[in-house]
């Protein structure tokens, strides 16, 4: 039998790209929820803080789903954040 090696996922091949994409996803959710979160913290409202946390989570999930779209991934590849590196121009 020949030696077979399973293909490595892009997250292990390019860990810094994966990290940057995660920061963008989390940051977008946090940016959307920041005003509500600030209000919740300053007014000490746990209900509002929970809502802000849920909003941040939902926005992060939506951005993550969008980044998985082939069209968006192609655009991200052009700016250097795609799942795979740019292919050299022929």
C-alpha positions in Angstrom: 0.0 0.0 0.0 1.2 3.5 -0.8 1.5 6.2 1.8 -1.5 8.4 1.8 -1.6 11.8 3.5 -4.8 13.6 4.2 -5.0 17.1 2.8 -4.4 19.7 5.4 -7.1 22.2 6.0 -6.4 25.8 5.0 -6.7 26.9 8.7 -3.5 24.9 9.4 -1.8 25.8 6.2 -2.4 29.6 6.7 -3.1 30.2 10.4 -2.6 33.9 10.3 -5.1 34.3 7.6 -7.6 32.3 9.6 -6.8 34.5 12.7 -7.3 37.8 10.7 -10.6 36.5 9.3 -11.8 35.6 12.8 -10.8 39.1 14.1 -12.8 40.7 11.3 -15.8 38.5 12.0 -15.7 39.2 15.8 -14.9 42.9 15.3 -17.8 43.4 13.0 -20.2 41.9 15.5 -18.7 43.9 18.4 -18.9 47.1 16.4 -22.6 46.7 15.7 -23.3 45.8 19.3 -20.9 48.4 20.9 -23.5 51.2 21.5 -26.0 48.9 23.1 -23.3 47.2 25.1 -21.9 50.6 26.3 -25.4 51.6 27.4 -26.0 48.3 29.1 -22.7 48.6 31.1 -23.2 52.2 32.1 -26.8 51.7 33.1 -26.0 48.3 34.6 -28.8 46.5 32.7 -28.2 42.8 32.4 -31.1 42.4 30.0 -29.6 45.0 27.6 -26.2 43.5 27.9 -27.5 40.1 27.0 -29.3 41.5 24.0 -26.1 43.3 22.9 -24.1 40.0 23.3 -26.7 38.2 21.3 -26.5 40.9 18.6 -22.7 40.7 18.4 -22.9 36.9 18.1 -25.6 37.0 15.4 -23.7 39.6 13.3 -20.4 37.6 13.7 -22.2 34.5 12.6 -23.7 36.3 9.6 -20.3 37.7 8.6 -18.7 34.2 9.0 -21.4 32.7 6.7 -20.8 35.5 4.1 -17.1 34.8 4.2 -17.8 31.2 3.3 -19.6 32.3 0.1 -17.4 31.6 -3.0 -18.0 35.1 -4.4 -16.9 36.8 -1.2 -14.0 34.4 -0.7 -12.8 35.3 -4.3 -12.9 39.0 -3.3 -11.1 38.2 0.0 -8.5 36.4 -2.0 -7.9 39.5 -4.1 -7.1 41.5 -0.9 -5.0 38.6 0.6 -7.5 37.2 3.1 -9.0 34.3 1.1 -9.0 30.8 2.3 -6.2 30.0 -0.3 -3.4 32.3 -1.3 -3.6 34.4 -4.5 -2.6 32.5 -7.7 0.4 34.1 -9.4 -0.5 36.0 -12.6 0.4 34.0 -15.6 
